[in-house]
Amino acid sequence: MTDTRDSSLDLTVPREADVVIVGGGPVGSALAIELALRGIRPVIVERRNRIQTENVRARNTSIRTLETCRKWGIADRFRAARTLPREWHTGMIVRNRIDGWDLCPPIFGGRPIWTPFAEWSEIGAEAPEDLPQYVLNRVFRERAEELGADLRRGFEVEELAQDGDGVDLTVRSVADDSTHRIRAKYVVGCDGGRSVVRRSVGIEQIETEPVGRLINFVFEFPNAWEQLGVDPGVLIFVLNGETSGLITPYDGDRWRVGIGPVPVDLDLSGYDLIAETKKFIGKDVDIEAVSFTTHLIQKRIAETRRKGRVLIAGDAAQAFPPHLGQNLNTGVGDAVSLGWMLAGVLNGWAPEGLLDVYSEERIGISHMLADASLAIDAGSTEVWRELASDPNLEEDTPEGALARERVGQGINDVMGTGADGLVYDHRFTESPVVIGDGESGPAFDPLRYQPSSVPGHRAPNVWLSDDLEHPLIDLFGLDFTLISQGDPAEAARFAEAARAEGIPLEVVEIADERVRDLYPRDLTLIRPDRIVAWRADRVPADPKELISRIRSAGSDQLVAA
Ligand SMILES: Cc1cc2nc3c(=O)[nH]c(=O)nc-3n(C[C@H](O)[C@H](O)[C@H](O)COP(=O)(O)OP(=O)(O)OC[C@H]3O[C@@H](n4cnc5c(N)ncnc54)[C@H](O)[C@@H]3O)c2cc1C
């Protein structure tokens, strides 16, 4: 589906580009920012004339995505775009119906919603945020264009063909149906789940059988809080004998409810979404349908993310249930990873083999999150069914009060544990561009994030002041960063070797016990995507060999000087 004409649209496309990003959604825009910051001006080809607001998908923006916004200089702008009052954004309310009983105190009450189990400041330098995806997309796109990305709206990529030197894209204008050609050195498909790019180059997906379907229903609920007579909040989990799931306001009078899982083959033509929604609300209120979408509960993961000069990222490369709220955040992680690697290839200091590293590293994350999301879906559906079967749950009797206490405890047991390890403890210890030092770091725990500077781990933040104003990550450069806590001559030797190989590097000399606790080696090398690449107390005799390992899988030659 395309949108109506817009007279401000540029009806041309450039004939050549270093990088064409197909799709100006959140992930395409994020990748454009990462490239533009490194001097590459990508062309974004986006088929829609405007960002759709009729439907909202992601809202949960993670600590890591916000840290990325901080690096891009837009964290404050991002928060200022919030659509609902700040004071509504705490804890998760748990009720039998919105206008019914609290089954337990708000989960993670008093803390920012989407908060992990630990305090956000123990995990990173920015609190998580709740923002409708279309607002996030607008903020990202604005930043990409400010930095020089060339966004062409109203053009649909129809097919592509590659040879050894580049990729030819066939692009159709949705305004006048004219067809255009663009020749690019590299193409990245950030074109969502049905990715034309992925299909054009024949990348297969590993798929599991769908186990159900989720319905995402958006509706207008004018004067909701007056109609309901309860205090406002952003995140409300409802469980009763008829239904269960999240029902949430997200922008003005707009609300969304997640209904299901329903059977994969359920005939939706006779399905009354308004009546289903009222089972969450608990009384007969005025609501009006805006839109609905459905998605299958399954995992679909691309078997590779690179075919020659064509790459994929975001939903084009992975799909899994949104139970952890990490699909978009993972796509932003893809963009952060691919951004520096592709820029390294184009800027002439990294071989093309580095793009295979992007593929390998990110596929591992996709499978881990997809499997965890499917397990959460299976486990929680079972638990909710069992808890909701208590016949006294909605009775105004002492037995009812006891039932609600038991059910509330059951919900809290499932939801109050967090998934900080799954969301924040991503490790690339087996990566060919990570050089281990023999230590393995703390054992992985899906529930807890464990900061560690063992190579392959996310470079942990350290607060350099007690007021939570000065995080260590602010000292990291855009590209490689060497944290030096020992003899400056050693760091200088490494920096000189990096310079000779064209590797962009900043050295941060620091003497601070808080940093030393988490970064016990004199030298810690941090990649542009803030993964620890190597650490030691001394630079090896021949640093050139070390540098050649951290910039490539060693497969291909440098592309350009
Ligand atoms: C109900 C629901 C709730 C969710 N909640 C969360 C959450 O809380 N947190 C989270 O992290 N994730 C969540 N997600 C997932 C999130 O919405 C996606 O991961 C995210 O949209 C992926 O972004 P993307 O840029 O890869 O793809 P998309 O957002 O799909 O963007 C793709 C873009 O490519 C364009 N395009 C497509 N084909 C072409 C073509 N041929 N030519 C030109 N342009 C093209 C499209 O118009 C679009 O703009 C949720 C998803 C759903 C369905």
The ligand as an SDF file (V2000), in Angstrom:
LIG
                    3D

 53 58  0  0  0  0  0  0  0  0999 V2000
    2.8240   -5.4150   17.6710 C   0  0  0  0  0  0  0  0  0  0  0  0
    4.2950   -5.1850   17.6120 C   0  0  0  0  0  0  0  0  0  0  0  0
    4.9200   -4.6670   18.7210 C   0  0  0  0  0  0  0  0  0  0  0  0
    6.2950   -4.4670   18.6960 C   0  0  0  0  0  0  0  0  0  0  0  0
    6.8860   -3.9540   19.8190 N   0  0  0  0  0  0  0  0  0  0  0  0
    8.2270   -3.8080   19.8310 C   0  0  0  0  0  0  0  0  0  0  0  0
    8.8890   -3.2290   20.9750 C   0  0  0  0  0  0  0  0  0  0  0  0
    8.2520   -2.8420   21.9710 O   0  0  0  0  0  0  0  0  0  0  0  0
   10.2500   -3.0920   20.9270 N   0  0  0  0  0  0  0  0  0  0  0  0
   10.9660   -3.4780   19.8310 C   0  0  0  0  0  0  0  0  0  0  0  0
   12.2010   -3.3500   19.8620 O   0  0  0  0  0  0  0  0  0  0  0  0
   10.3590   -3.9680   18.7100 N   0  0  0  0  0  0  0  0  0  0  0  0
    9.0180   -4.1400   18.6760 C   0  0  0  0  0  0  0  0  0  0  0  0
    8.3960   -4.5860   17.5500 N   0  0  0  0  0  0  0  0  0  0  0  0
    9.1800   -4.8600   16.3220 C   0  0  0  0  0  0  0  0  0  0  0  0
    9.4370   -3.6110   15.4700 C   0  0  0  0  0  0  0  0  0  0  0  0
    8.2390   -3.0190   15.0950 O   0  0  0  0  0  0  0  0  0  0  0  0
   10.2730   -3.9850   14.2310 C   0  0  0  0  0  0  0  0  0  0  0  0
   11.3670   -4.7450   14.6590 O   0  0  0  0  0  0  0  0  0  0  0  0
   10.7590   -2.7500   13.4600 C   0  0  0  0  0  0  0  0  0  0  0  0
    9.7240   -2.1490   12.7280 O   0  0  0  0  0  0  0  0  0  0  0  0
   11.8700   -3.1280   12.4690 C   0  0  0  0  0  0  0  0  0  0  0  0
   12.2950   -2.0060   11.7620 O   0  0  0  0  0  0  0  0  0  0  0  0
   12.8510   -2.1210   10.2800 P   0  0  0  0  0  0  0  0  0  0  0  0
   13.3390   -0.7600    9.9370 O   0  0  0  0  0  0  0  0  0  0  0  0
   13.7520   -3.2890   10.1720 O   0  0  0  0  0  0  0  0  0  0  0  0
   11.5910   -2.5230    9.3940 O   0  0  0  0  0  0  0  0  0  0  0  0
   10.2740   -1.7150    9.1080 P   0  0  0  0  0  0  0  0  0  0  0  0
    9.8640   -0.9210   10.2790 O   0  0  0  0  0  0  0  0  0  0  0  0
    9.3090   -2.7090    8.5680 O   0  0  0  0  0  0  0  0  0  0  0  0
   10.6860   -0.6980    7.9630 O   0  0  0  0  0  0  0  0  0  0  0  0
   10.9080   -1.1290    6.6450 C   0  0  0  0  0  0  0  0  0  0  0  0
   10.8210    0.0840    5.7300 C   0  0  0  0  0  0  0  0  0  0  0  0
   11.1510   -0.3240    4.4150 O   0  0  0  0  0  0  0  0  0  0  0  0
   10.2070    0.2310    3.4860 C   0  0  0  0  0  0  0  0  0  0  0  0
   10.1890   -0.6720    2.3300 N   0  0  0  0  0  0  0  0  0  0  0  0
    9.7760   -1.9560    2.3070 C   0  0  0  0  0  0  0  0  0  0  0  0
    9.9410   -2.4870    1.0880 N   0  0  0  0  0  0  0  0  0  0  0  0
   10.4690   -1.5060    0.3120 C   0  0  0  0  0  0  0  0  0  0  0  0
   10.8670   -1.4540   -1.0690 C   0  0  0  0  0  0  0  0  0  0  0  0
   10.7650   -2.5130   -1.8660 N   0  0  0  0  0  0  0  0  0  0  0  0
   11.3750   -0.3020   -1.5470 N   0  0  0  0  0  0  0  0  0  0  0  0
   11.5070    0.7850   -0.7340 C   0  0  0  0  0  0  0  0  0  0  0  0
   11.1390    0.7820    0.5640 N   0  0  0  0  0  0  0  0  0  0  0  0
   10.6370   -0.3540    1.0960 C   0  0  0  0  0  0  0  0  0  0  0  0
    8.9180    0.2740    4.2930 C   0  0  0  0  0  0  0  0  0  0  0  0
    8.0030    1.2110    3.7550 O   0  0  0  0  0  0  0  0  0  0  0  0
    9.4230    0.6800    5.6670 C   0  0  0  0  0  0  0  0  0  0  0  0
    9.5090    2.0740    5.8250 O   0  0  0  0  0  0  0  0  0  0  0  0
    7.0380   -4.7830   17.5350 C   0  0  0  0  0  0  0  0  0  0  0  0
    6.3910   -5.2870   16.4020 C   0  0  0  0  0  0  0  0  0  0  0  0
    5.0370   -5.4970   16.4350 C   0  0  0  0  0  0  0  0  0  0  0  0
    4.3400   -6.0360   15.2020 C   0  0  0  0  0  0  0  0  0  0  0  0
  1  2  1  0
  2  3  1  0
  2 52  2  0
  3  4  2  0
  4  5  1  0
  4 50  1  0
  5  6  2  0
  6  7  1  0
  6 13  1  0
  7  8  2  0
  7  9  1  0
  9 10  1  0
 10 11  2  0
 10 12  1  0
 12 13  2  0
 13 14  1  0
 14 15  1  0
 14 50  1  0
 15 16  1  0
 16 17  1  0
 16 18  1  0
 18 19  1  0
 18 20  1  0
 20 21  1  0
 20 22  1  0
 22 23  1  0
 23 24  1  0
 24 25  2  0
 24 26  1  0
 24 27  1  0
 27 28  1  0
 28 29  2  0
 28 30  1  0
 28 31  1  0
 31 32  1  0
 32 33  1  0
 33 34  1  0
 33 48  1  0
 34 35  1  0
 35 36  1  0
 35 46  1  0
 36 37  1  0
 36 45  1  0
 37 38  2  0
 38 39  1  0
 39 40  1  0
 39 45  2  0
 40 41  1  0
 40 42  2  0
 42 43  1  0
 43 44  2  0
 44 45  1  0
 46 47  1  0
 46 48  1  0
 48 49  1  0
 50 51  2  0
 51 52  1  0
 52 53  1  0
M  END
$$$$
